[in-house]
Amino acid sequence: MSPTRCGRAVIVIPAYQPTSALADLVADLSADAARTIIVVDDGSSEECRPVFASAAACPNVVVLSHAVNLGKGQALKTAFNHVLLHAPADAAGIVTADADGQHLAADVRRVAERLERSPSTLVLGSRAFEGRVPLRSRLGNVLTRGVFRLLIGRSLTDTQTGLRGIPRAFLPELIQVEAGRYEFELEMLVRATERGLPVEELRVATVYGGAAQSHFNPLRDSLRIYFVFLRFVGLSLVTAGIDYSTFAIVYLESHNILLATIAARAIAGLFNFTANRTLAFRSGGSVRGEAIKYVVVVAALMWVSYGLVTTLVLVLGLGVYVSKLLAEGTLFAASFALQNLFVFAGRRRDRIDGETPAVTDWGAYYRRPAMLAPLTRRITRRVIVREALRAAPGKAPATIVELGGGGSPFLRAFRERFPDARLTAMDTNALGLRLLEPQLGGDARLSAINRDVLAPVDDPVGADLVYSVGLIEHFDREHTARAVEAHFAHACPGGLVLMTFPTPTWLYRLTRSLAERVGVWAFPDERALPLDEVAATVMRHGQILRLFVNWPVVLTQAVVVARKYK
């Protein structure tokens, strides 16, 4: 498609603690009066305000801001959302560039022009890594390139480049990606490959030194990027220990390599299949289908392993145990690639909006709470009271509202801490509201209101504190946002909003998977929420004061505390 038939691409620059290099790049790019530039301030310090002010003073520049640092991925998604809402419908898409001085304005324009000519192609501004390149960057690119080829089966020159031309049609899917930091860019390539999106590499200059600076942490962010592979490695080491121990025990008794190999692979394989499916690859495919494919792969690798061990023993004269270690080490990479691309191809994705899940039976849950509910509620009660006190030290709230407060033990905790406060519980479940009577019976300052959190708020309470525990995760993405907004609707200007919700940590995924397998999981419509999804909605209505994960409850709950804008 020619440029005359396609709108101009929007340039997006996420920035955290930028130097003057950002202002210089924006000034150069803004010379093109027909192109919009979006700069996202990802929670930078006050010292960086002059840099953003300088960028904002340039023509056709929009500066969006995060109250706290949420990571490069979330900054990009904030800009994507803005583009989809405000850019012309015929815009080709967006071009992302880094704020650290590593991208020349001329190269940014070249990528934009290429995207405008091919608006359905993901364009990568790929560096050649020639000349004086920091060792960590050179090694990081080589490692990422290799791992990407191993995971996806596709070879790219520069998988870490931040200079990308992204088609407009691809943006809605990318906004829903869970990753919020540097791993977001690798996930973008994975998604593009999975959907068969054309990817084109355009050679650009490799710039390091000078004013350029990067907030990429080699250890922390590489761990995020390679976490699937690292989970696989960890589980493989445990599996290898089970396999090797079983092999040694059976061989000592039988002196038969084939029998020992079969027994070891059967026992270790049962563990490995379950662990890899739930923890490493987090697959959502059919258990039966994946089990059949896993058996095929294990059987094939078992015969290869048997052949290698036998050859090493008979031809090279090595010991059986040494030969076993060498054979399994040789087959490790093949095992990962086959499981990733063939066995566990059904990676879990968020439920599609509009799809109707099974609904939680709250009546049954109120009558018979989970066995560990008293313990987890005690932990949560202590956390939310502590956070309310921390957010408003020395100021007792006069009015407190709990949304989804049926059967709640938390209002009683706030009554004990704030004896003069007026309490309100809102819920659609009549049984849950009746269960408040044994806890707060006769309390004249308690109101129980049967109301849907998603209903329009025509008569806001104007509370000093509005909170919920385990509420907003029981809706699809759109209704979760509406539930979050209801908290702010009932809060007074400057009032506090506090929410807890499950977030998909490895511990949550493991615990929920085990609960589902033994048939005790009671919340089929629960959707573990990424922190950035909730934070994006919260920041439209208030300032985030605290955002953290409450690990001791095991089914890990995120806690967000915000103050409503005045």
C-alpha positions as CSV (number, residue, x, y, z in Angstrom):
1,M,0.0,0.0,0.0
2,S,1.4,3.4,-0.9
3,P,1.9,6.2,1.6
4,T,-0.8,8.3,0.0
5,R,-3.4,5.6,0.8
6,C,-2.4,5.2,4.4
7,G,-2.2,7.7,7.3
8,R,1.0,8.6,9.0
9,A,2.4,6.4,11.7
10,V,2.4,7.8,15.2
11,I,5.8,7.8,17.0
12,V,5.8,6.6,20.6
13,I,8.7,7.1,23.0
14,P,8.5,5.6,26.5
15,A,10.8,7.3,29.0
16,Y,11.9,6.7,32.5
17,Q,14.5,9.1,34.1
18,P,15.5,10.5,30.6
19,T,18.4,12.7,29.9
20,S,18.6,15.5,27.4
21,A,18.9,12.9,24.7
22,L,15.1,12.6,24.8
23,A,14.5,16.3,24.2
24,D,17.0,16.3,21.3
25,L,15.3,13.3,19.6
26,V,11.8,14.8,20.0
27,A,13.0,18.2,18.7
28,D,14.5,16.5,15.6
29,L,11.4,14.3,14.9
30,S,8.9,17.1,15.5
31,A,10.3,18.9,12.4
32,D,7.9,16.7,10.5
33,A,4.7,18.7,11.2
34,A,2.5,16.0,9.8
35,R,3.4,13.3,12.3
36,T,2.3,13.0,16.0
37,I,4.8,12.1,18.7
38,I,3.7,10.6,22.0
39,V,6.1,10.6,24.9
40,V,5.2,8.5,28.0
41,D,6.6,9.6,31.3
42,D,6.8,6.3,33.2
43,G,6.9,7.7,36.7
44,S,10.1,9.7,36.4
45,S,11.4,11.9,39.3
46,E,10.9,15.6,39.6
47,E,14.4,16.3,38.3
48,C,13.3,15.1,34.9
49,R,10.4,17.6,34.6
50,P,12.5,20.1,32.5
51,V,13.2,17.3,29.9
52,F,9.6,16.5,29.5
53,A,8.6,20.1,29.5
54,S,11.1,20.7,26.7
55,A,9.6,17.8,24.7
56,A,6.0,19.0,25.3
57,A,6.9,22.4,23.9
58,C,7.7,20.9,20.5
59,P,4.9,20.9,17.9
60,N,2.6,17.8,17.6
61,V,3.9,16.3,20.8
62,V,1.6,14.7,23.4
63,V,3.1,13.8,26.9
64,L,1.3,11.1,28.9
65,S,2.3,10.4,32.5
66,H,2.3,7.5,35.0
67,A,2.1,8.4,38.6
68,V,4.5,5.5,39.4
69,N,7.0,3.5,37.4
70,L,5.1,0.6,35.8
71,G,7.7,-0.5,33.3
72,K,8.4,-0.1,29.6
73,G,5.7,-2.6,28.5
74,Q,3.0,-0.7,30.4
75,A,4.2,2.6,29.1
76,L,3.9,1.3,25.6
77,K,0.4,-0.1,26.2
78,T,-0.7,3.3,27.6
79,A,0.4,4.9,24.4
80,F,-1.2,2.2,22.3
81,N,-4.5,2.8,24.0
82,H,-4.2,6.6,23.4
83,V,-3.5,6.0,19.7
84,L,-6.5,3.6,19.3
85,L,-8.8,6.2,20.9
86,H,-7.5,9.4,19.4
87,A,-5.4,8.7,16.2
88,P,-7.0,9.0,12.8
89,A,-8.7,5.7,11.7
90,D,-6.4,5.4,8.7
91,A,-3.1,5.7,10.7
92,A,-0.7,2.9,9.7
93,G,0.2,2.1,13.3
94,I,2.9,3.3,15.7
95,V,6.7,3.4,15.7
96,T,8.3,2.9,19.1
97,A,11.7,4.4,19.8
98,D,13.8,4.4,22.9
99,A,14.5,7.6,24.9
100,D,18.1,6.8,25.7
101,G,19.7,8.2,22.6
102,Q,20.3,4.8,20.9
103,H,18.0,5.5,17.9
104,L,18.8,8.2,15.3
105,A,15.9,10.3,14.1
106,A,16.7,9.4,10.6
107,D,16.3,5.7,11.4
108,V,13.0,6.3,13.2
109,R,11.7,8.0,10.1
110,R,12.8,5.2,7.9
111,V,11.0,2.6,10.0
112,A,7.8,4.8,10.0
113,E,8.0,5.2,6.2
114,R,8.4,1.4,5.8
115,L,5.4,0.8,8.0
116,E,3.3,3.2,6.0
117,R,4.1,1.4,2.8
118,S,3.4,-2.0,4.4
119,P,0.9,-1.4,7.2
120,S,0.3,-5.1,7.9
121,T,4.0,-5.8,8.6
122,L,5.9,-5.7,11.9
123,V,9.0,-3.7,11.0
124,L,12.1,-4.1,13.2
125,G,14.9,-1.6,13.2
126,S,17.6,-4.2,13.6
127,R,21.2,-3.3,14.7
128,A,24.2,-5.0,13.3
129,F,26.1,-4.8,16.6
130,E,29.3,-3.7,14.9
131,G,32.0,-1.4,16.3
132,R,32.1,-0.5,20.0
133,V,29.2,-2.3,21.6
134,P,29.0,-2.9,25.4
135,L,29.7,-6.6,26.1
136,R,26.5,-7.0,28.1
137,S,24.5,-5.8,25.1
138,R,26.4,-7.9,22.6
139,L,26.1,-11.1,24.7
140,G,22.4,-10.2,25.6
141,N,21.5,-10.1,22.0
142,V,23.2,-13.3,21.1
143,L,21.6,-15.1,24.0
144,T,18.1,-13.7,23.3
145,R,18.4,-14.5,19.6
146,G,19.4,-18.1,20.4
147,V,16.6,-18.6,23.0
148,F,14.0,-17.0,20.6
149,R,15.1,-19.4,17.8
150,L,14.8,-22.3,20.3
151,L,11.4,-21.3,21.6
152,I,9.8,-20.1,18.3
153,G,11.8,-21.6,15.6
154,R,12.4,-18.3,13.9
155,S,15.7,-16.5,13.4
156,L,15.9,-12.7,13.9
157,T,19.0,-10.5,13.9
158,D,18.0,-8.2,16.8
159,T,15.2,-9.4,19.1
160,Q,15.9,-6.7,21.7
161,T,15.5,-3.7,19.5
162,G,13.1,-1.0,20.8
163,L,12.7,0.6,17.3
164,R,9.7,-1.1,15.8
165,G,6.9,-0.3,13.4
166,I,3.8,-1.9,14.7
167,P,0.6,-2.3,12.6
168,R,-2.5,-0.6,14.0
169,A,-4.5,-3.9,13.8
170,F,-2.0,-5.5,16.1
171,L,-2.4,-2.9,18.9
172,P,-5.6,-4.3,20.6
173,E,-4.0,-7.7,21.1
174,L,-0.8,-6.2,22.5
175,I,-2.7,-4.1,25.0
176,Q,-4.0,-7.3,26.6
177,V,-0.5,-8.9,26.9
178,E,0.2,-9.5,30.6
179,A,3.9,-8.6,30.5
180,G,4.5,-5.1,31.7
181,R,8.3,-4.5,31.5
182,Y,11.1,-5.4,29.1
183,E,9.8,-8.9,28.5
184,F,6.8,-7.2,26.7
185,E,8.9,-6.7,23.6
186,L,9.9,-10.4,23.4
187,E,6.2,-11.4,24.0
188,M,5.3,-9.1,21.1
189,L,7.6,-11.1,18.7
190,V,6.1,-14.3,20.1
191,R,2.5,-13.1,19.4
192,A,3.5,-11.9,15.9
193,T,5.0,-15.3,15.1
194,E,1.9,-17.2,16.5
195,R,-0.5,-15.2,14.3
196,G,1.7,-15.4,11.2
197,L,2.2,-11.6,11.1
198,P,4.9,-10.7,8.5
199,V,8.1,-9.5,10.1
200,E,10.7,-7.4,8.3
201,E,14.1,-6.3,9.5
202,L,15.4,-2.9,8.5
203,R,19.1,-2.3,9.2
204,V,19.7,0.7,11.5
205,A,22.7,2.3,13.1
206,T,24.1,0.8,16.3
207,V,24.5,3.7,18.8
208,Y,26.1,3.4,22.3
209,G,27.9,5.8,24.5
210,G,27.5,9.6,24.8
211,A,24.2,10.6,26.3
212,A,22.7,7.2,25.8
213,Q,21.6,5.4,28.9
214,S,19.5,2.3,29.4
215,H,17.5,1.1,32.4
216,F,17.6,-2.5,31.2
217,N,19.0,-4.5,34.1
218,P,20.9,-7.5,32.6
219,L,20.1,-9.9,35.4
220,R,16.6,-8.9,36.4
221,D,15.2,-8.2,33.0
222,S,16.9,-11.2,31.4
223,L,15.3,-13.4,34.0
224,R,11.9,-12.0,33.0
225,I,12.6,-12.5,29.3
226,Y,13.9,-16.1,29.7
227,F,11.5,-17.1,32.5
228,V,9.8,-19.9,30.5
229,F,13.2,-21.4,29.7
230,L,14.4,-21.0,33.2
231,R,11.3,-22.6,34.7
232,F,11.9,-25.5,32.3
233,V,15.5,-25.8,33.3
234,G,14.6,-25.9,37.0
235,L,12.0,-28.5,36.6
236,S,14.3,-30.5,34.3
237,L,17.0,-30.6,37.0
238,V,14.5,-32.1,39.4
239,T,13.2,-34.5,36.8
240,A,16.8,-35.4,36.0
241,G,17.4,-36.3,39.6
242,I,14.3,-38.5,39.7
243,D,15.3,-40.1,36.4
244,Y,18.9,-40.7,37.3
245,S,18.1,-42.1,40.7
246,T,15.5,-44.5,39.3
247,F,17.9,-45.6,36.5
248,A,20.6,-46.3,39.0
249,I,18.4,-48.3,41.4
250,V,16.9,-50.4,38.6
251,Y,20.2,-51.0,36.9
252,L,21.8,-52.1,40.2
253,E,19.1,-54.7,40.6
254,S,18.8,-55.8,37.0
255,H,22.0,-54.8,35.1
256,N,19.7,-54.1,32.2
257,I,20.1,-50.7,30.5
258,L,16.9,-50.9,28.6
259,L,14.8,-51.9,31.6
260,A,16.4,-49.2,33.7
261,T,15.8,-46.6,31.0
262,I,12.1,-47.5,30.6
263,A,11.5,-47.5,34.4
264,A,13.3,-44.2,34.9
265,R,11.6,-42.4,32.1
266,A,8.1,-43.6,33.2
267,I,8.4,-42.4,36.7
268,A,10.3,-39.1,35.9
269,G,8.0,-38.5,32.9
270,L,4.8,-38.5,35.0
271,F,6.3,-35.8,37.3
272,N,7.8,-33.9,34.4
273,F,4.5,-33.8,32.3
274,T,2.5,-32.4,35.2
275,A,5.1,-29.9,36.3
276,N,5.9,-28.6,32.8
277,R,2.2,-28.3,31.8
278,T,1.2,-26.3,34.9
279,L,4.4,-24.4,35.8
280,A,6.9,-24.2,32.9
281,F,4.6,-23.8,29.8
282,R,1.3,-23.0,31.6
283,S,-0.6,-24.7,28.8
284,G,-4.4,-24.5,28.4
285,G,-4.7,-27.3,25.9
286,S,-6.4,-30.6,26.2
287,V,-4.8,-32.7,29.0
288,R,-5.4,-36.0,27.0
289,G,-4.1,-34.6,23.7
290,E,-1.0,-33.2,25.3
291,A,-0.4,-36.4,27.3
292,I,-0.5,-38.4,24.1
293,K,2.0,-36.0,22.4
294,Y,4.2,-36.0,25.5
295,V,4.3,-39.8,25.5
296,V,5.3,-39.8,21.9
297,V,8.1,-37.3,22.5
298,V,9.3,-39.1,25.6
299,A,9.3,-42.5,23.8
300,A,11.3,-41.1,20.9
301,L,13.8,-39.4,23.2
302,M,14.0,-42.6,25.3
303,W,15.1,-44.7,22.3
304,V,17.6,-42.0,21.3
305,S,18.9,-41.9,24.8
306,Y,19.2,-45.7,24.9
307,G,21.1,-45.7,21.7
308,L,23.5,-43.0,22.8
309,V,24.1,-44.7,26.2
310,T,24.7,-48.1,24.5
311,T,27.0,-46.6,22.0
312,L,29.1,-44.7,24.6
313,V,29.4,-47.8,26.7
314,L,30.2,-50.4,23.9
315,V,32.1,-48.2,21.4
316,L,33.9,-45.7,23.6
317,G,34.1,-47.8,26.7
318,L,32.7,-45.2,29.1
319,G,30.9,-46.2,32.3
320,V,27.1,-46.6,32.2
321,Y,26.4,-43.7,34.7
322,V,28.8,-41.3,32.9
323,S,27.2,-42.3,29.5
324,K,23.7,-41.7,30.9
325,L,24.7,-38.1,32.0
326,L,26.2,-37.3,28.6
327,A,23.2,-38.6,26.7
328,E,20.7,-36.7,28.7
329,G,22.7,-33.5,28.5
330,T,22.8,-33.9,24.8
331,L,19.1,-34.3,24.5
332,F,18.1,-31.5,26.8
333,A,17.7,-28.8,24.1
334,A,15.8,-31.1,21.9
335,S,13.4,-32.0,24.7
336,F,12.7,-28.3,25.4
337,A,12.1,-27.4,21.8
338,L,9.8,-30.4,21.2
339,Q,7.7,-29.8,24.3
340,N,7.4,-26.0,23.6
341,L,6.5,-26.3,19.9
342,F,4.7,-29.6,19.8
343,V,3.4,-30.8,23.1
344,F,2.4,-27.7,25.0
345,A,1.5,-25.4,22.1
346,G,-1.8,-24.4,23.8
347,R,-0.4,-21.6,25.9
348,R,-2.9,-20.1,28.3
349,R,-4.4,-16.8,27.3
350,D,-6.8,-14.5,29.1
351,R,-10.4,-15.4,28.6
352,I,-11.8,-13.6,25.5
353,D,-14.1,-10.7,26.4
354,G,-17.7,-11.7,25.7
355,E,-17.1,-15.4,26.5
356,T,-19.4,-16.4,29.4
357,P,-17.6,-18.4,32.1
358,A,-19.2,-20.6,34.8
359,V,-20.4,-18.3,37.6
360,T,-19.2,-18.7,41.2
361,D,-22.0,-20.0,43.5
362,W,-21.6,-17.4,46.3
363,G,-24.5,-18.8,48.2
364,A,-22.7,-22.2,48.5
365,Y,-19.5,-20.4,49.4
366,Y,-21.0,-18.3,52.1
367,R,-22.6,-21.4,53.7
368,R,-19.3,-23.3,53.5
369,P,-16.2,-21.2,53.1
370,A,-12.9,-22.8,52.1
371,M,-11.0,-24.6,54.8
372,L,-8.1,-22.1,54.9
373,A,-10.4,-19.0,54.6
374,P,-10.2,-18.1,58.3
375,L,-6.4,-17.9,58.1
376,T,-6.2,-16.0,54.8
377,R,-8.9,-13.6,56.0
378,R,-7.0,-12.9,59.1
379,I,-3.9,-12.1,57.1
380,T,-5.9,-9.9,54.7
381,R,-7.7,-8.1,57.5
382,R,-4.4,-7.1,59.1
383,V,-3.0,-5.9,55.8
384,I,-6.0,-3.7,54.7
385,V,-6.3,-2.1,58.1
386,R,-2.6,-1.4,58.2
387,E,-2.7,0.1,54.7
388,A,-5.7,2.3,55.6
389,L,-3.8,3.7,58.6
390,R,-0.6,4.2,56.6
391,A,-2.4,6.1,53.9
392,A,-4.1,8.5,56.3
393,P,-2.1,8.6,59.5
394,G,-3.9,10.3,62.4
395,K,-7.1,10.7,60.5
396,A,-10.0,8.4,61.3
397,P,-12.4,7.9,58.4
398,A,-15.9,9.0,59.1
399,T,-17.5,6.8,56.4
400,I,-16.3,3.4,55.2
401,V,-17.8,1.4,52.3
402,E,-17.1,-2.2,51.4
403,L,-18.2,-3.2,47.9
404,G,-19.0,-6.9,47.7
405,G,-19.2,-6.9,51.4
406,G,-21.7,-9.8,51.9
407,G,-20.6,-12.1,54.7
408,S,-17.5,-9.9,55.2
409,P,-15.3,-10.2,58.3
410,F,-13.5,-7.0,57.4
411,L,-16.1,-4.5,58.4
412,R,-15.9,-5.7,61.9
413,A,-12.1,-5.1,61.9
414,F,-12.7,-1.5,60.8
415,R,-15.4,-1.1,63.4
416,E,-12.9,-2.2,66.1
417,R,-10.3,0.2,64.8
418,F,-12.7,3.1,64.0
419,P,-15.6,2.8,66.5
420,D,-17.3,6.1,65.4
421,A,-17.2,5.4,61.6
422,R,-20.4,4.8,59.6
423,L,-20.1,1.5,57.8
424,T,-21.8,0.4,54.5
425,A,-21.8,-3.0,52.9
426,M,-22.9,-3.3,49.2
427,D,-23.6,-6.7,47.6
428,T,-26.1,-8.4,45.3
429,N,-26.2,-11.6,47.4
430,A,-29.0,-11.4,50.0
431,L,-27.6,-14.3,52.0
432,G,-24.2,-12.6,52.3
433,L,-25.8,-9.4,53.6
434,R,-27.8,-11.3,56.2
435,L,-24.6,-13.0,57.4
436,L,-23.4,-9.6,58.6
437,E,-26.0,-9.7,61.4
438,P,-24.2,-12.2,63.6
439,Q,-21.0,-10.0,63.3
440,L,-22.4,-6.5,63.6
441,G,-26.0,-7.1,64.8
442,G,-27.6,-4.1,66.4
443,D,-25.0,-1.7,65.0
444,A,-27.1,1.4,64.1
445,R,-24.2,2.8,62.0
446,L,-24.2,-0.2,59.7
447,S,-26.0,-0.1,56.4
448,A,-26.5,-3.2,54.2
449,I,-27.4,-2.3,50.6
450,N,-28.4,-4.8,47.9
451,R,-26.7,-3.2,44.9
452,D,-24.8,-4.4,41.8
453,V,-21.3,-2.9,41.7
454,L,-21.7,-2.6,37.9
455,A,-24.9,-0.5,38.2
456,P,-24.7,3.3,37.5
457,V,-23.9,5.2,40.6
458,D,-26.7,7.8,40.9
459,D,-26.4,8.3,44.7
460,P,-22.7,8.1,45.6
461,V,-21.9,7.6,49.3
462,G,-19.0,10.1,49.4
463,A,-17.0,7.8,51.7
464,D,-13.6,8.5,53.2
465,L,-12.6,4.9,52.5
466,V,-14.0,2.5,49.8
467,Y,-12.5,-0.9,49.6
468,S,-13.1,-4.5,48.3
469,V,-11.5,-7.8,48.9
470,G,-11.7,-10.4,46.1
471,L,-14.3,-8.6,44.0
472,I,-13.0,-7.1,40.8
473,E,-11.5,-10.3,39.5
474,H,-14.9,-11.9,38.9
475,F,-15.6,-10.0,35.7
476,D,-14.3,-9.7,32.2
477,R,-11.8,-7.0,31.3
478,E,-14.4,-4.3,30.5
479,H,-16.5,-5.0,33.6
480,T,-13.5,-5.2,35.9
481,A,-12.7,-1.6,34.8
482,R,-16.3,-0.6,35.6
483,A,-16.0,-2.3,39.0
484,V,-12.8,-0.4,39.8
485,E,-14.4,2.9,38.7
486,A,-17.4,2.2,41.1
487,H,-14.9,2.4,44.0
488,F,-13.9,5.9,43.0
489,A,-17.6,6.9,42.3
490,H,-18.5,6.2,46.0
491,A,-15.3,7.9,47.4
492,C,-15.3,11.5,48.3
493,P,-12.7,13.8,46.6
494,G,-9.3,13.0,48.2
495,G,-10.8,9.8,49.7
496,L,-9.0,6.5,49.8
497,V,-9.7,3.5,47.6
498,L,-8.2,0.1,48.5
499,M,-8.6,-3.1,46.5
500,T,-7.2,-6.6,46.8
501,F,-7.4,-9.1,43.9
502,P,-5.5,-12.2,42.8
503,T,-2.6,-11.7,40.5
504,P,-1.0,-14.5,38.4
505,T,2.3,-15.2,40.2
506,W,3.9,-18.6,39.9
507,L,2.6,-19.4,43.4
508,Y,-1.0,-18.5,42.5
509,R,-0.9,-20.6,39.3
510,L,0.5,-23.6,41.1
511,T,-1.9,-23.4,44.0
512,R,-5.0,-22.9,41.8
513,S,-3.9,-25.7,39.5
514,L,-3.6,-28.1,42.4
515,A,-7.0,-27.0,43.8
516,E,-8.7,-27.4,40.4
517,R,-7.2,-30.9,40.0
518,V,-8.5,-32.1,43.3
519,G,-11.9,-30.6,42.7
520,V,-11.9,-28.0,45.5
521,W,-11.7,-24.8,43.4
522,A,-14.9,-22.8,44.0
523,F,-14.3,-19.7,41.8
524,P,-14.7,-20.7,38.1
525,D,-15.1,-17.0,37.0
526,E,-12.1,-15.7,38.9
527,R,-9.6,-14.0,36.5
528,A,-6.2,-13.4,38.1
529,L,-5.5,-9.8,37.2
530,P,-2.1,-8.4,36.0
531,L,-1.0,-5.4,38.1
532,D,-0.8,-3.2,35.1
533,E,-4.4,-3.9,34.0
534,V,-5.8,-2.6,37.3
535,A,-3.2,0.2,37.6
536,A,-4.2,1.6,34.2
537,T,-7.8,2.1,35.3
538,V,-6.9,3.3,38.8
539,M,-4.7,6.0,37.4
540,R,-7.5,7.5,35.4
541,H,-9.3,8.3,38.7
542,G,-6.7,8.7,41.4
543,Q,-3.1,8.6,42.5
544,I,-1.6,5.2,43.4
545,L,0.0,5.3,46.8
546,R,0.9,1.7,47.2
547,L,0.8,-1.3,44.9
548,F,2.3,-4.7,46.1
549,V,1.7,-8.4,46.3
550,N,0.5,-10.0,49.5
551,W,2.3,-13.4,49.3
552,P,1.4,-15.0,52.7
553,V,-2.2,-15.7,51.5
554,V,-0.6,-18.3,49.0
555,L,-3.3,-17.6,46.4
556,T,-1.4,-14.3,46.0
557,Q,-3.4,-11.2,46.3
558,A,-2.3,-7.8,44.9
559,V,-3.1,-4.8,47.1
560,V,-3.6,-1.3,45.5
561,V,-4.1,1.8,47.6
562,A,-5.0,5.0,45.8
563,R,-6.3,8.5,46.6
564,K,-9.1,9.9,44.5
565,Y,-8.3,13.1,42.6
566,K,-9.8,16.2,44.2
